[in-house]
Amino acid sequence: MDLTQTRFEVSNGIATVTLHRPEQLNAFTPTMALELVEIFAEADRDDAVRVVVVTGSGKAFCAGADLSPGPSTWDMSEREGRHVPIGEHRDRGGKVSLAIFNCRKPVIAAINGAAVGIGITMTLAMDMRVVAADAKIGFVFARRGVVPEACSSWFLPRIVGVSKAAELVFTGRVFRAKAEAASGLFNYVVPSEEVLPKAMAIAQEIVEQTSAVSVALSKALLWHGLAEQDPQSVHLIDSRCFYWCGRQKDAQEGIQSFLEKRAPHFTMSPTGDMPDFYPWWKEPKV
């Protein structure tokens, strides 16, 4: 990948993705969107990647969309040089969120500074968020005459509840992360210098202690279970997954390593060893 506005590095099972436009506070652009979609597709298919950590270069995570084009920034007919029918347009932030959502590896946001607009909504598709206590956060869309994007109207109410989501979206206020430490929006609110180390520590624990296939299936169960109608439906699915896992070599290793009081050595991979009934959900037609 020829990356110009992001960085992608893999070391010891952890892929670090860095939004890299520090002079512009990592403001989101069409180029950055394309690079992120490619990065998460690559992370998904690379067995050397167990966990993805996403952070920002410099003092910000992502200050939102790059508004340098001026008032026509979000007029897609202006940006693309042609009229785009409403039903055909797909917002770039949503493409990034879907790429994150479809990645079988855990994704941790290390929000090292300001995360506004797309800067915060893209993290909602990530599995965990570690944030700097003094970072400025804002779902500012109503203050810019637009609406939440990046699939955030699906993710945000599921993370914080619909009433809190309504407050954050309807007011469009910018707040310090520590003000919403109890909302469920963030897993950890820490001093800025501790954000990346905390995210890396969680990632390292996953790499060293868990089965990649178990984590991939668990991620699917958690996220897609939200769309099931009742616990009985989930019971049928997780019973199927548990039965399948129990017959695999990773389960044998998990038990043996516990009995021998040693670290496990799991060998199964999400690219080659998933069950034949995965995925069990129906993808929507677009």
Helices and strands as residue ranges (DSSP letters): E 6-11, E 14-19, G 22-24, H 30-45, E 51-56, H 76-80, H 92-102, E 107-111, E 115-116, H 118-121, G 122-125, E 128-132, E 136-138, G 141-144, H 152-160, H 162-171, E 174-176, G 177-180, E 188-190, G 192-194, H 195-209, H 212-225, H 231-246, H 249-259
